[in-house]
C-alpha cells in the first residue's frame, strides 16, 4: 500500500525524469551520429583534396610536389638511382639512350634499359632526330615495361646536337612536334619531355614548345631553365617556367630544373614560380640526401643535420656494392672512381684516402679501406 501511494505521488516526476533522460540520450546519440557523419565527410573531403593535390603523369600517381632525379649520362644508372630512391627521390629517369643505338642493338644502349621494381616509378629517356628511329626505339623501350617514356630535347653536348638531336631540335619546333608524335603514337605508356628554354637568348621559344608538345600528347614537361648556348653556365631563369604555369591552356604538370642545390632555394623557387615539382641533377651527385633534406625542410622549416662521415661511408658502400652487383666487381669498382670525390666534397684529409680508393679493384680491398677510413675520422673526433 505504501509503495502504491509512493508511485502514485511521484509518478509524474519519474515520467518527467525518464523523458529527460531519453531526450538527453537521444540528443547525445544524434550528436554522436552527426559527428560520425561529419568526420566521414571530412575524410572524403581530405581524400578528394589529396587526389587534387597529387601530381599525375598519365596513370602514374606522384605525391604533391614530387622530386625527380634527372637523367645524367654515366651517372643515373641503376645503382645510383637506387641510392637516390632510398633518400627520397619520387621519380627516376635512366641515362639517355640513343634511338639509333637501340635499333642497332648496341650493347651499351641495351644495358641502359635495365630497370628494377624497387626503383619504380621509373622512366627511360631516349633521344634522336629521326622520326622512324624514335618510333622504333619507343617500341623497344616498351618491351622492358618502364612506367614512362621520356624524350630528351635538352642535351647541349656537341656530339648530340651535331646529329640534330637533344637541344639541337630546339631550332626546329615542327620537327620536335613530329618526333614527339612519333613516340606518342608508338607506345601505350605516358610520354614526357625534357627540354630547355630555347637555343639561345634570342630564340627562346619554350612557351610555344610547351603548348605544341601538350597538343602532341605528352603527359608532363620538364624545363631546364637555361638555353642551349648557356650549357650549364650562368643562372637558370625560372621566370619562363612561371609564365607557362600561368598560361590557362597548360594542363599537364610542369617540372622545373636548374640550380636547385639547397632546401632554402627549393622552397624559395617553389613559392615564387609555382611549378608542379622539381628535377634535381648535379646537386644529387655524391649527395643523394638532398631529396629528403628538401622534403624535411618543406614540412618543418628546419634543416636536417649534414650527413656524418659514417653516413657518407655507408652511401659509398651501398653504391659500390650495387655497382659491382650490376656491372661485375672489377668494372663496378672502376666506374665508382668518378664518385668518391663527390661523396667526400669538403671533408678535410680525404685526399690521401681518395688515392687508395682509386686503386681498389676488389670488394675485399674496398671493405678494408672503408674500415681504415672510418677509424681515421673516428679517432679525429675523439681527439
N, C-alpha and C positions, 0 to 999 in steps of 0.2 A: 504493500500500500504506500509506504514511504517512497519507494522507488518510482511508482506511478506518478505520485504528486510531484516528485523532483523532475521527472522528464516532462510532465505537462507544463510545469513552471518554467523550465529552461529550454523547451523545445525550439522556440523562436531564436534563441541565442545560438544554439548549436547549428540550426539550419543556416543562420547568417554566417557563422564561423566556417561551416563546411563550404558554403558558396564562395566565401572569400578565398578559402584555401584552394578550391578547384580553379577559381578565376586566376589566382596568382600562379598556380602551377601551369595553367593553360597559357598564360602570358609568357611565362618563362620558357615553356616548350616552343611557343610561337617565336619568341626572340631567338631561341637556340636554332630553330629551323631556318629563320631568316638569316642568322649568322652563317649557317652552313651554306645556304643558297648564295649569300654574298661572297663567301670565301670561294665557292665553286666558280662564280662569275669572275672573281678577281684572278683565280688561277687561269681561267680560259683567256682572260684579257692579257695576262702576263705572257702566256704561251703565244698568243697572237702577236704581241709586241715583240717577243723574242724572234718569231718567224719573220716578222717585218724587218727586224734589225739584221738577221742573218744575211750573209752575202752568198749569192748563188751563182755558180758558173754552170749553166745548163742544169743538169740534175745533181751537181756536186754542191753540197752544203758546207759552207765555211762559217766560222764564228764571226760575230760582229767585229769588224775591223781586223781582218786577218793579216798575218805577216808571211811573206813569200820569200823563199830562198831563190836568188837569181841563178839562171843558167850560166855557168862560167866554165870556159874551156880549161881542161886539165885540173879543175878544182871540184866541180859539182858532180863527182862520181858517187856511186852507192855508199861507200864508207863515210864520206863527208856529209852526204845527205842524211844518213842515219844519225850522225852526231848532232846535226842541226835539228833534226826531228826530236831527239832526246831533250834538247834545250829550248824547245818551244816553237819551232817553225811550223806553220799551219799547212803550207803547200810547197812542195818541192818541184823543181824542174831539172831535167837532165842537162848535161853538157849539150851544146848544139851539135846537130848531126847533119852532115851533108846529104842532100837528097840524091845527088849523083853517086855518092859513096854507098848509100843503101842499095841503090839499083845495081851497082857493080858488085854488090856483096862484099865490099871491103871489110876486112876483119875488124879494123879499128871502129868503123861506123857501126857494125853489128854488135860489138861489145858494149857500145854505149846504150843499147836498147835494154840492157839488164835492169829490171826493176823488181822490188820485193814488197810483199804485202805490208810489212811493218812501216814502210815509208808513205803509205797512201794517206791522202790523195797525192798523186804524183803525175806530172805531165812530161811528155817527151817533146823536145823542141827540134824542129827541122829548119833548114834554110836552103835556098836555091833561087835561080832566076828563070827556070823553065817550067811552064805550066804542067806539061805531061810528067816531068820528073817529080814535081811536087805532089801531083795526084797519085802517082805510083808509090812514092815514099810514104804518103799518108796511109795507104792501104797496108804497106809493110808494117808500119808502126802499130796499126790497129791489131795486128796478129799477136802482139805481146800484151795486149789488154791494159794499156795505161788508162788513167782517168780523163786525161786531157791531151789534145794535140796542140802544140804551140808553134807559131811561125815567128822566126827571127827576121825582123826588118830593121834591126838596130845595130848590128855588129859593125864597128867602124874600121876594123882591121883591113889593111890594103889588099891582102890576098883574097879576102872575101868580097870586098867592094868591087875589085877589078873584074870579077866574074859576073857582075850585075846582080849580086845577092846581098843579103844583110842590109846595111844602111844605104847601099848603092841603089836600092829600089826606091828610095825617097825622091829620087829625081824624076820618077815616072809613076805617078799615082794611079794611072789607068792600069799599068802593069801590076802594081801592088794589089789592086782590086781583082784582077784576073787570077793572079796566083792564089789569092785568098779564097776565091770562089772554087778554084780547082781543088783545094784541100777540103773545104766545107762540103762539097758535093761528093767527095770520095770516102767519107767516114761518117759513122753514126755518132762518134764521140764529139763532145763540145770542143770547139776550136777557139783558141785565144791568140793574141798577137802581142809581141813586144817590139816597140819601135822608139824613135827619137822625135824631137820637135821638128826636124827638117834637116836638109843638107847643110845649110849654113844660116847665118843670122838674116840674110836677105831673102831666104826662101823657106821660112818657117811655115809649114802647111798642116800642122797637126790637127787643127780644128776640122778642116776638110777631110783629112785622113780618118779621124775618129768617126765621123758621120758615115762616110762611104764604106768603111770596114764594118760598121754596125749593120748597114744595109746589106752587105755581102754575107752576113750570117755569123760573125764572130760573137762569142758569148762574154768576153771580157777583154780589156785593153790595158796593157802596162806601158807607161810612158817614162822613158829615161829623159829627164828634163834638160838635156843638152842636145846640141846639134852634132852632126857627124864631124864637122870641121873642128869642134871643140875636143873631140876624142873623150878623154877623161879629165881634161883640164878646166880651169875656171869654175865658176859657181853655177850649179844647176838652177834653172829658172822655173820654179813651180807655178808661177802666175798663169802659165798656159794650161796647166792641169786644172787650176781653179776655174778658168774660163770654160773649159769643157764640161766640168761638173755643173756649172751654172746654166748650161745650154738645156732647155726643156726637152729637146728632141733626143737627148742622150739617155738611154735606158739601161745600158749594160754597166757593170762595175768598172770603175776606173782606178787603177793602182798606180801610185807614184813611186818613182825610183830615182836615186841620185842624191848623194851627200848625207844620207841618214846614217849617222855614226854614234849616236848617243840617245839615251832616253829623253833628255831635255829637248833635243832637236826634233825627235819623233813626235813628241806632244805638241810642240810649237807648230810644226808643219801640219799635223792633223787638224788642229783648231783653225789654222789660218787658211788652209787650202781645201779642206773638206773632201778629200779623196776617200775611196771606199776601203783602202788598205795600202800597205807599203811592201815593196820588194827591196830586200837587202842583199847586197852582193859583197863588195870588197870589205866592208866592215865586219863581215862574219868570218873572213879568212883568218884562221888562228884564234878566233874569238866567237865560238858558237853560242856563248852565254848571252849575246846581245838580244836575242829574241825574248827570253824570259825576263831579262833586265828591263826591257821596254814595257812588257806587259805588267810587270810588278809596279813600275812607276806610274803607269796609267791607272791602276787600281788603287794605289795607296798614296801616291805623291812622294814616295820615299825611294831612295836608290838602294839596291842590293849591295852588299859588300863585294869588292872586287874578288875574282877567283884567287884562291891561295896557290902556293906552289904545288900543293897536293892535288888541288883541282886541275891545274894545268897538266901535271904529270898523268893524271887519270885520263884526261881527254886525249893526250898524246898516245897513251897506251891503247885506249879503245880504238882510236883512229888507225893506228899501226896494225893492230890485230885484225880489224875488219878489212884493212887494205891487203894484208897478207892472205887472208881467207879468200878474198875475191880475185886477186891478181897472182897469187902464189907468193911464197915467203920472200924470196930474193927480190923479185920485181916490186912487190908491195913495199918493202923497206927502202928500196932505191927511190921510188916515187914519193915516199914520205919526206925525203930530204928537203923538198921545197917548203915544207910546212913548219919545221922546227923553230926557225927564227920567229915566225908569226905567233906561235903559241907562247913564246917567252919574250915578246917585244917589251922593252922597258925594264926587264929583270936584270939586275946587275950580276956580274960574274958568270953569265951564261955562256960567254964566248968560248971558253975552254971546253965546256961540255958539248957545245954545238959541233966542234971539230970531231969529237968522238962519235956523236950521233951520225954524222955524215959518213963514217967508216963502217957502221954496223951493217952486217949482211945476214944475220940470223936472229931469230926471236930470242934465243938464249942469251946472246950478247946484249940484245936490246933490253931484256929484263934486268940484267946485271947493271947496265948503265942507268936505268931508271932508279934502282935502289941506291946506287952511288950518288946520283944527283939529289935525290930526296934527303939522304943522310947529310950531304954537304949543307943544304939550305936549313935543315932542321938544327944542325949544330950552330949555324949563324944566328938562328932565332934564340937558342938557349943562351948563347954568349951575350 
